[in-house]
């Protein structure tokens, strides 16, 4: 059941990363907030991988064309997903913005079954559906009748981008002939390195003020990168062991951490329906663990 522990680590770290990104989005543009997620993550990923090899020496990975395609696709899609998440932060309050993106679990289940050979049990499907209802309910402004169509569509696009990222990360990990957790660590390092390089080239060529803005906020940038990398270690490791829909449905417990952060740190107001959503997410998590 190691995937459960890795998922809980990922969910808690991602909640903090989203909080730091939300704070940063008030001071820098979308490209800057997106870059902050990755800029210091590569050194952390290198240290993690070297630590694994010191603990358990294994061979180097054999890189295939199919593996490369999965890694490149995941890297590009996660950048898009992160940018959409930042737009959500600017449209609605922090807790709701993060909740909308959690449609990822339901989308991952559908895409996984249709295109990636994923198999879910009846309890697994029930858990995924209940989790989807919960985050949809928590994402409405004033109940289902007052939903903002533009925000819902943006949230679904964000969730789809994150879902594709997760599915391609798992496929990349399964394509490596290495033991766990080394294969997940290699995928993590390669994905993050590509993302950092792409974003730095973009920022340097088109928006140098983005890099300057992050350098002027070193603490918040480091916190964003650090929690992002630790969260990615959890996600990549969990998805290397278990199907993406199960991992992402259990990962919806992130909303619990998000609401705590939103209430006690960002001072957002939490409604009764958010608490009901938490109960449904807890039920969904139990079902996928049983499934």
C-alpha positions as CSV (number, residue, x, y, z in Angstrom):
1,X,0.0,0.0,0.0
2,X,3.0,2.3,-0.5
3,X,1.0,4.1,-3.3
4,X,-1.4,5.4,-0.6
5,X,1.4,7.0,1.5
6,X,3.0,8.6,-1.7
7,X,-0.4,9.9,-2.7
8,X,-1.0,11.5,0.8
9,X,2.5,13.1,0.6
10,X,1.7,14.4,-2.9
11,X,-1.7,15.8,-1.9
12,X,-0.4,17.7,1.1
13,X,2.6,19.2,-0.8
14,X,0.4,20.1,-3.7
15,X,-2.0,22.0,-1.5
16,X,0.9,24.1,-0.1
17,X,2.3,24.6,-3.6
18,X,-1.1,25.8,-4.8
19,X,-1.2,28.2,-1.9
20,X,2.2,29.6,-2.7
21,X,1.3,29.9,-6.4
22,X,-1.9,31.7,-5.4
23,X,0.1,34.2,-3.4
24,X,2.7,34.6,-6.2
25,X,0.0,35.2,-8.8
26,X,-0.8,38.5,-7.1
27,X,2.6,39.8,-7.8
28,X,3.9,38.2,-11.1
29,X,2.3,37.1,-14.3
30,X,1.0,33.7,-15.3
31,X,4.3,32.7,-17.0
32,X,6.2,33.7,-13.8
33,X,4.0,31.7,-11.5
34,X,4.3,28.7,-13.9
35,X,8.1,29.0,-14.0
36,X,8.3,29.3,-10.2
37,X,6.9,25.7,-10.0
38,X,9.9,24.3,-11.8
39,X,12.8,26.6,-11.5
40,X,14.4,25.1,-8.4
41,X,12.7,21.7,-8.8
42,X,15.5,20.2,-11.1
43,X,18.3,20.4,-8.4
44,X,15.9,18.8,-5.9
45,X,15.1,16.0,-8.3
46,X,18.8,15.4,-9.0
47,X,19.5,15.2,-5.3
48,X,16.6,12.7,-4.8
49,X,17.8,10.5,-7.7
50,X,21.4,10.5,-6.5
51,X,20.1,9.6,-3.0
52,X,18.2,6.6,-4.5
53,X,21.3,5.4,-6.3
54,X,23.4,5.7,-3.1
55,X,20.8,3.7,-1.3
56,X,20.3,1.0,-4.0
57,X,22.7,1.1,-7.0
58,X,21.0,0.0,-10.3
59,X,21.7,0.4,-13.9
60,X,21.0,3.5,-16.1
61,X,17.7,3.6,-18.0
62,X,17.4,2.6,-21.7
63,X,15.7,5.5,-23.5
64,X,13.3,4.5,-26.3
65,X,11.4,6.7,-28.7
66,X,8.1,5.8,-27.1
67,X,9.4,6.7,-23.7
68,X,10.7,10.0,-25.0
69,X,7.3,10.8,-26.5
70,X,5.5,10.2,-23.2
71,X,8.0,12.3,-21.3
72,X,7.8,15.2,-23.8
73,X,4.0,15.0,-23.9
74,X,3.7,15.0,-20.1
75,X,6.2,17.9,-19.8
76,X,4.3,20.1,-22.2
77,X,0.8,19.2,-20.9
78,X,1.8,19.9,-17.3
79,X,3.0,23.4,-18.2
80,X,-0.4,24.0,-19.9
81,X,-2.3,22.6,-16.9
82,X,-0.3,24.8,-14.5
83,X,-1.0,28.0,-16.6
84,X,-4.7,27.1,-16.6
85,X,-4.6,26.6,-12.9
86,X,-3.1,30.1,-12.4
87,X,-5.9,31.6,-14.5
88,X,-8.4,29.8,-12.2
89,X,-6.8,31.5,-9.2
90,X,-7.3,34.9,-10.8
91,X,-11.0,34.1,-11.6
92,X,-12.2,32.7,-8.3
93,X,-11.0,32.2,-4.7
94,X,-8.1,29.9,-4.0
95,X,-10.1,26.9,-2.6
96,X,-12.6,26.8,-5.5
97,X,-9.9,27.2,-8.1
98,X,-8.0,24.3,-6.8
99,X,-11.2,22.2,-6.5
100,X,-12.2,22.8,-10.1
101,X,-8.9,21.3,-11.3
102,X,-9.6,18.1,-9.4
103,X,-11.9,17.1,-12.2
104,X,-8.7,15.4,-13.3
105,X,-9.5,12.2,-11.5
106,X,-12.8,11.6,-13.4
107,X,-11.2,12.6,-16.7
108,X,-8.2,10.3,-16.1
109,X,-10.6,7.4,-15.5
110,X,-12.5,8.0,-18.7
111,X,-9.4,8.6,-20.8
112,X,-7.5,5.7,-19.1
113,X,-10.2,3.2,-19.9
114,X,-10.7,4.4,-23.5
115,X,-7.1,4.8,-24.5
116,X,-4.6,3.5,-21.9
117,X,-6.0,0.0,-21.0
118,X,-6.9,1.0,-17.5
119,X,-9.2,-1.3,-15.6
120,X,-11.3,-0.1,-12.7
121,X,-13.5,-2.2,-10.3
122,X,-17.1,-1.3,-9.6
123,X,-16.1,0.3,-6.3
124,X,-13.3,2.1,-8.1
125,X,-15.7,3.7,-10.6
126,X,-18.1,4.5,-7.7
127,X,-15.4,6.3,-5.8
128,X,-14.2,8.2,-8.9
129,X,-17.8,9.4,-9.7
130,X,-18.5,10.4,-6.1
131,X,-15.2,12.3,-6.0
132,X,-16.1,14.1,-9.3
133,X,-19.5,15.1,-7.8
134,X,-17.8,16.4,-4.7
135,X,-15.3,18.7,-6.5
136,X,-18.0,19.9,-8.9
137,X,-20.2,20.9,-6.0
138,X,-17.4,22.6,-4.3
139,X,-16.5,24.6,-7.4
140,X,-19.9,26.3,-7.8
141,X,-20.3,29.9,-6.7
142,X,-23.7,29.8,-5.1
143,X,-24.9,26.3,-5.7
144,X,-25.4,24.5,-9.0
145,X,-27.8,27.1,-10.4
146,X,-25.2,29.8,-10.2
147,X,-22.3,28.1,-11.8
148,X,-20.0,30.2,-14.0
149,X,-19.8,28.5,-17.4
150,X,-16.5,30.1,-18.3
151,X,-14.9,29.0,-15.0
152,X,-16.3,25.4,-15.3
153,X,-15.0,25.1,-18.8
154,X,-11.6,26.4,-17.7
155,X,-11.6,24.0,-14.8
156,X,-12.4,21.0,-17.0
157,X,-9.7,22.0,-19.5
158,X,-7.2,22.3,-16.6
159,X,-8.3,18.9,-15.2
160,X,-8.0,17.3,-18.6
161,X,-4.5,18.7,-19.1
162,X,-3.5,17.3,-15.6
163,X,-5.1,14.0,-16.4
164,X,-3.1,13.6,-19.7
165,X,0.0,14.5,-17.8
166,X,-0.6,11.8,-15.2
167,X,-1.5,9.1,-17.7
168,X,1.6,9.8,-19.8
169,X,3.8,9.9,-16.7
170,X,2.6,6.5,-15.7
171,X,3.2,5.1,-19.3
172,X,6.7,6.6,-19.3
173,X,7.5,5.0,-15.9
174,X,6.2,1.6,-17.1
175,X,8.4,1.8,-20.2
176,X,11.6,1.9,-18.1
177,X,13.2,-1.4,-17.2
178,X,14.3,-0.3,-13.7
179,X,13.0,-1.1,-10.2
180,X,10.8,1.1,-8.2
181,X,11.3,3.9,-7.2
182,X,14.2,4.6,-9.6
183,X,12.0,4.5,-12.7
184,X,9.7,7.1,-11.2
185,X,12.6,9.3,-10.2
186,X,14.1,9.2,-13.7
187,X,10.8,10.2,-15.2
188,X,10.5,13.0,-12.7
189,X,13.9,14.4,-13.4
190,X,13.5,14.3,-17.2
191,X,10.1,15.9,-17.1
192,X,11.1,18.7,-14.8
193,X,14.3,19.4,-16.7
194,X,12.5,19.7,-20.0
195,X,9.8,22.0,-18.4
196,X,12.4,24.2,-16.8
197,X,14.4,24.5,-20.0
198,X,11.3,25.3,-22.1
199,X,10.0,28.0,-19.6
200,X,13.4,29.6,-19.2
201,X,13.9,29.9,-22.9
202,X,10.4,31.4,-23.3
203,X,11.0,33.8,-20.4
204,X,14.4,34.9,-21.6
205,X,13.3,35.4,-25.2
206,X,10.0,37.1,-24.7
207,X,9.6,38.2,-21.1
208,X,12.8,38.8,-19.1
209,X,10.9,40.7,-16.5
210,X,9.4,37.3,-15.5
211,X,12.8,36.0,-14.3
212,X,13.6,39.3,-12.6
213,X,10.2,39.1,-10.8
214,X,11.0,35.7,-9.4
215,X,14.5,36.6,-8.4
216,X,13.0,39.5,-6.4
217,X,10.9,37.0,-4.5
218,X,13.4,34.2,-3.7
219,X,11.6,32.8,-0.6
220,X,8.2,32.4,-2.2
221,X,9.7,31.1,-5.4
222,X,11.8,28.5,-3.5
223,X,8.8,27.4,-1.5
224,X,6.7,27.0,-4.7
225,X,9.5,24.9,-6.4
226,X,10.3,22.9,-3.3
227,X,6.7,21.9,-2.5
228,X,6.0,21.2,-6.2
229,X,9.0,18.8,-6.5
230,X,8.1,17.0,-3.3
231,X,4.5,16.7,-4.5
232,X,5.7,15.4,-7.9
233,X,7.9,12.8,-6.1
234,X,4.7,11.6,-4.4
235,X,2.6,11.6,-7.5
236,X,5.1,10.0,-9.9
237,X,5.9,7.3,-7.3
238,X,2.3,6.5,-6.6
239,X,1.4,6.4,-10.3
240,X,4.3,4.1,-11.0
241,X,2.6,1.6,-8.6
242,X,-1.1,2.2,-9.1
243,X,-3.5,3.2,-11.9
244,X,-4.0,6.9,-12.3
245,X,-7.7,7.1,-11.5
246,X,-7.2,5.5,-8.2
247,X,-4.2,7.7,-7.3
248,X,-6.0,10.9,-8.4
249,X,-9.2,10.1,-6.6
250,X,-7.5,9.4,-3.3
251,X,-5.4,12.5,-4.1
252,X,-8.6,14.6,-3.8
253,X,-7.9,14.6,0.0
254,X,-5.8,17.5,-1.1
255,X,-9.0,19.6,-0.9
256,X,-9.0,19.0,2.8
257,X,-5.5,20.4,3.1
258,X,-6.5,23.2,0.7
259,X,-9.5,24.2,2.8
260,X,-7.4,24.3,5.9
261,X,-4.8,26.5,4.2
262,X,-7.5,28.7,2.6
263,X,-9.2,29.2,6.0
264,X,-6.4,29.7,8.4
265,X,-3.7,31.2,6.2
266,X,-5.3,32.9,3.2
267,X,-8.4,33.8,5.2
268,X,-10.9,32.6,2.5
269,X,-14.4,31.8,3.7
270,X,-15.4,28.2,3.6
271,X,-19.1,27.3,3.0
272,X,-21.2,24.5,4.4
273,X,-21.3,22.8,1.0
274,X,-17.5,22.7,1.0
275,X,-17.7,20.6,4.2
276,X,-20.2,18.3,2.6
277,X,-17.9,18.0,-0.4
278,X,-15.1,17.0,2.0
279,X,-17.3,14.2,3.4
280,X,-18.0,12.9,-0.2
281,X,-14.3,13.0,-1.0
282,X,-13.6,11.0,2.1
283,X,-16.1,8.4,0.9
284,X,-14.6,8.4,-2.5
285,X,-11.1,7.9,-1.1
286,X,-12.3,4.9,1.0
287,X,-14.0,3.3,-2.0
288,X,-10.9,3.5,-4.3
289,X,-8.7,2.1,-1.5
290,X,-11.1,-0.8,-1.1
291,X,-11.5,-1.1,-4.9
